[in-house]
């Protein structure tokens, strides 16, 4: 691992030209092929509006124009800059005290020139003064709707997680049961909360004739939780969903490392057991209060040009 990180295949301040050429082509293919996965494409396009001016505005793999400009030297310069400024976290999982691993990495890292090290911090996404409505056209039969709710002042992590789960994060959620199953308005309908940006992304795959009905139904479910809260059954189902997921954290080294690395910008680390106790303590009133902190920020539609607009 240290050889890969600290002694890569490079000479005279540049990576191997043929290797960079191959990887650049792969990167460009990955960027361009996103359009073939309509759900991912819609997510990336919607993010350009929901997170304008923020890092999340950019797609994870970057943009085609920048990828084309990569050279063996520019890639190496970026690598050296990363070694100089990156915030480094080393997570070791297994049945060892890891003293030898600690010694090796200490020696390797002490040989680097480090300065202007990045500071990791929470960055809630800014809420727009009024919701943005955007649509894109693409040759496709289904319509994809994405809506973003934002709560920059959200400070109740477990209650927020329960709210998102009840709204659209499990198979007994409001979105799934009331909109997909009972009303048959969409092929799928769900939501996902990002505790760092303090947003909830709601998405649905819809027939063109049901776009407006589905959008209104999703917002109605959100408003109902804000006004009336959640039932005890919904609360218990959501808690069980989280508790079952937390119980599997120790099933793999990846699960353990993912759990703790996801907390590197928090004030302190908590164990899965500690978070489970926080989840158990959530009340219906706290879930309603968490929901009330959200406001609609962005409505995005990916559709065929002949379909009904927003």
N, C-alpha and C positions, 0 to 999 in steps of 0.2 A: 504493500500500500504506500509506504513512504517513497519507494522508487517511482511509482506512478505520479505521486503528488509533487515531489521535489526534484526528480531527475527525469523529466519527460524526454521524448525524442525530439530534441531541438539542437540547432547549431547556429552560431553567429547571430543570436538574437532573433531567431525565427524557427517555427515548427517545420517539420518535413512538408515540402510543397505538395507532393502527391497525396499525402494523407489529408491535408487541409482541403485540397481540391475535392476529394471524395466526400469528406464530411460536410463541406459547404453544399455540395449537390444534394446530399441527403437532407440537410436542413431545409433547403429551398423546397424540395419535394414535400417535406412534412408540412411546411407552411402553406403551400399551394393546395395540398390535398384536403385541407380542412373543409373546403367547400363541399366535399363529397359527404361529409357528416353534417347534416343540416342542423342537428341539435347543438353541436359544438360551434358551428359557424354562427348560429343565432346568438349563442352565449358570448362569443368574441365581439360580434357586431354590437350587441346590446351594451356591453361593457364600455364601449367607446363613448356612449352617451351617459350611462349611469355613473361612470368614474372619470369624467372628463377632467384633465389636468392632474390626475393622480396616477401612480404607478400601475394600478389595476386597469387603466385604460388600454394598456398595451397587451397584446396576446402573449402567452407564456413563451412561445418560440420566437418572438420578434416578428418583424415584417420583411417581406420579400426584398424590398429595396435595400435595406441595411444588410441583409444576408449576402447579397451579391457583392457587397463592398469588402467582405472579409478576405484578408490576405494572410499568408503564413506569418508575416511580421505583425500585423494588427492583432491577430489571435494571440500571439506570444506576448505582446505588450499588455493585452487585457489579462492574460494569465498572471503576469508579473504584478500588475496593479491589484489583482485579487489577493495574491499572497501578501502584498504590502498592507492592504486596507481592510480585508475581510474580517468580520467577526467570526471567530472559529469556535465551534462546539464539537467536542469529541465524546461520543456516547458509546460506552462499552457494555455489552450485555452478555451474561454467562455465569458460570460457576468458577470464578477466579477473583483474586484481589486486584488483578490488573496492574500490579506494581511495575512489571517489566514493560508493559505497554505504555504506562505513564512515563517511564524513564526514556524510552525510545522517542516518543513524540516530544518530550521536553527538549531533548538534544536537537532534534530536527528543527523545531520551531524556534529555538534560541539562536539558530544560525541565520534567521531571516532579518532583514531590515524592515521594521514595522513602524508605520506612522499614519496619522489621520484615520485611525481605525473606526469603522462604521459603528454607530450607536443604534441598537435595535429598540424600537418603541412602538406602542400602539398608535394606530393612525385611523381613527374613525372617519368614514367617508362623509363629506359635507353634504347636507341636505339642501336641495335646490329650493329657491323661493317659491316655485310652482312646478308641478310635475311636467316632465318633458315627454312628448309623444312623437315617436319616430317609427318609420316603417321602411323596409327594404324589399326589393322584388327579386325573385329567383324562380327559375323553372322548377316547380314542385306542386304536388297535389295537396299536401297537408299544409296547414298554417301553423306556425310556431309563435306562441305568445310568451313574452318574458316581462315580468314586472318586478321592480325593485322597491322594497320598503326600507326606510332608513331610520335609525334611532341613535344619533350621535351621543346622546346622554345615557345610553343604556349602561347600567352598572350592576344588574342582577343576572349573572351568568347562568345559574341553574334554572331560574324561572324563564329566562329568555329561551333556553334550550327546550324546555317543556312547551312553551308557546309555539315555537316553530314545528315541533313534533306533532302537536295536536292539529295545527293548521294544515300541514301537508307533508309531514315527514315520516309517516308510517302507514301501514295498510288499513288502519282504522281511523285515519285522519279525516278532517272535515272535507278537504279537497277530494280525497279518494272516494269516501262513502257518499257524500251529498252531491258532488258535481259529476264525477265519473260514473258511479254505480247507479244512483237514484235518478239522476237527470239525463245520463248518457250524453253529456255535452262534449266530451273530449275522449281522445284515445288514452291520454295520460295527463295527470295533473298533480304536481307536487311542489314542495318548496324546500329550501336549504338555508340555514342561518350561518353567517360568517361572523364569529364573535370578535374578530380583529377589526374588520371594517364596520361592524355593527350594522349589518344589512341582512335582509331576508330576500332571496331571489326566488320568485314564484314562476313556474313554467308550465306550459300546457301545449299539447298537440291537438289541433282542432280542425274540423271540417269548416270550409269557408263560411257557410251559412250560420255557424254557431259562435263566431268570434265575439260579437258583442255580448251575447248571452253568457258566454263563459267568463269573459272579463268582469261583467257585473256580478256574476255568481261568486267568483273568487274574492272580489272586494267586499261582497256582502258577508261572506264567512269571516273575513278579517274584522269587519266592523262589528259583527255580532259578538266576537270574543272581546273586543274592546268595551262593548256596552254591557254584555251579560256574563262575561267570563266563560269558564269551562265547567263541564259537569264533573262529578266525582269519578265517574267511570272513565271519562276521557283522561283525567289526571292520573288515575291509577294505570291505565294502559300505557300512557307515555312514560311513566316512571319505570314500569316493567321493561319497556323497550330499551331504556338507557341502562338499567341494571343488568339486563342480559348481555348487552354489548360490553359493559365494563368488566363483567365476569370473564370475558374471553381475552382480555388484554394480555394475560400471562401465557396465552397459548403458543406464542412464538416470540423469538427475539425481535422480529420486526414490530410486533405489536407493542412490546415494552418500550423500545426505542422511540417509536412514533408517539406514544403517549407523553413521554417526557420531553422530547424535542419540540412538541407542539406548545410547550410552556416556556420556551427560552426567553420570551419577552414579558412574561408575567413577573410579578413581584416576588413570588416564591413558588416552588414546586409543590404539588399536592399529589398524593397517590390515588389510584383508582378507587380504593376503599374510602378515602376522605371525600372524593367527589360523589361517590354513591350516597354517603350520608347527607351531603348537601342536596342532592336530588330528592331524597326521601323527605326532606324538611320543607320542600316547596309546597305552598298552599295555592288554592284556586285564586285567591285574592291577589297573590303575587304574580300569577300568570296574567291576570287581567291588567294589572298595573304595568307589566312589561309590554303587553300588546299596545297599551295606550301611548307608549313612548314613540311608537312607529308612525311614520307618515309616508304616503305614496310619493316616490321620487321620479321613477321612470317607467314608461310603458312602451315596449318595443314589439313590433310585429314583423315577421318574415313570411312573405306570401308571394303567390303568383301575381303578376301585375294586373291580371283581370279580376282578382278577388276583391271583396269589399275592403275598403280602407278603414283606418281607425276613425 
